[in-house]
Amino acid sequence: MPHISVFLTRNVADLAPVDPLLAAPVQSIHACAPREFPLSGLRAKAIISDYWYAADGNPENATIHIELHLIAGRDAGLCKRVAEA
């Protein structure tokens, strides 16, 4: 079962709903491999950071970082398709 973690800064979460940020990768992964990854087995979570620092010091800069975790043993071709989805 793939797990998707979406890390974002508070200023992103304050600008737009978070649900679409979670739904988009779930739908993409399911669409590229529906048999291997049924919707009932996909999970996504948002981690919203109230504290962050951008290298230039501008607090208006925002960050979205998405991680996908798959268990070991998945076919390399499948992993590549999912990564490109």
C-alpha positions as CSV (number, residue, x, y, z in Angstrom):
1,M,0.0,0.0,0.0
2,P,1.6,3.3,-1.1
3,H,1.8,6.1,1.4
4,I,2.0,9.7,0.2
5,S,3.3,12.4,2.5
6,V,2.7,16.0,1.4
7,F,4.9,18.5,3.4
8,L,3.9,22.1,3.0
9,T,4.4,25.4,4.7
10,R,1.6,27.2,6.5
11,N,1.4,29.9,3.9
12,V,0.4,27.4,1.2
13,A,-2.2,25.8,3.5
14,D,-3.6,29.3,4.1
15,L,-3.9,30.1,0.4
16,A,-5.7,27.0,-0.9
17,P,-7.5,23.9,0.3
18,V,-5.2,21.1,1.2
19,D,-7.5,18.2,0.1
20,P,-6.7,18.7,-3.7
21,L,-3.0,18.5,-2.8
22,L,-3.6,15.1,-1.3
23,A,-6.1,13.9,-3.9
24,A,-4.0,14.7,-7.0
25,P,-1.1,12.2,-6.3
26,V,-3.5,9.5,-5.1
27,Q,-5.5,9.8,-8.3
28,S,-2.4,9.9,-10.5
29,I,-0.9,6.8,-8.9
30,H,-4.2,4.9,-9.1
31,A,-4.7,5.9,-12.8
32,C,-1.2,4.6,-13.8
33,A,-1.6,1.3,-12.0
34,P,-5.2,0.6,-10.9
35,R,-4.7,-3.1,-10.5
36,E,-1.6,-2.8,-8.3
37,F,-2.9,0.3,-6.4
38,P,-6.6,0.3,-5.8
39,L,-8.1,3.5,-4.3
40,S,-8.9,1.6,-1.1
41,G,-5.2,0.9,-0.5
42,L,-3.8,4.4,-1.1
43,R,-3.1,6.7,1.8
44,A,-2.1,10.4,1.8
45,K,-1.4,12.8,4.6
46,A,-0.5,16.4,4.9
47,I,2.1,17.7,7.3
48,I,1.8,21.5,7.7
49,S,4.8,23.4,9.0
50,D,4.3,26.6,11.0
51,Y,8.0,27.1,11.1
52,W,10.3,27.2,8.0
53,Y,13.2,29.2,6.7
54,A,14.0,29.9,3.1
55,A,17.7,30.5,2.2
56,D,17.0,34.1,1.1
57,G,15.1,34.8,4.4
58,N,11.9,35.8,2.6
59,P,9.0,34.5,4.8
60,E,6.7,34.7,1.8
61,N,8.4,31.8,0.1
62,A,6.4,28.7,0.2
63,T,7.4,25.0,0.0
64,I,5.5,21.9,-1.1
65,H,7.4,18.6,-0.9
66,I,5.8,15.2,-1.8
67,E,7.2,11.8,-0.8
68,L,6.0,8.5,-2.0
69,H,6.7,5.4,0.0
70,L,6.4,1.9,-1.6
71,I,7.3,-1.4,0.1
72,A,10.4,-3.2,-1.1
73,G,10.0,-5.8,-3.8
74,R,7.9,-3.8,-6.3
75,D,8.8,-4.2,-10.0
76,A,11.2,-1.6,-11.2
77,G,9.0,-0.8,-14.2
78,L,6.0,-0.2,-11.9
79,C,8.0,2.0,-9.6
80,K,9.2,4.1,-12.6
81,R,5.6,4.5,-14.0
82,V,4.4,5.6,-10.5
83,A,7.3,8.0,-10.1
84,E,6.5,9.6,-13.5
85,A,2.7,9.8,-12.9
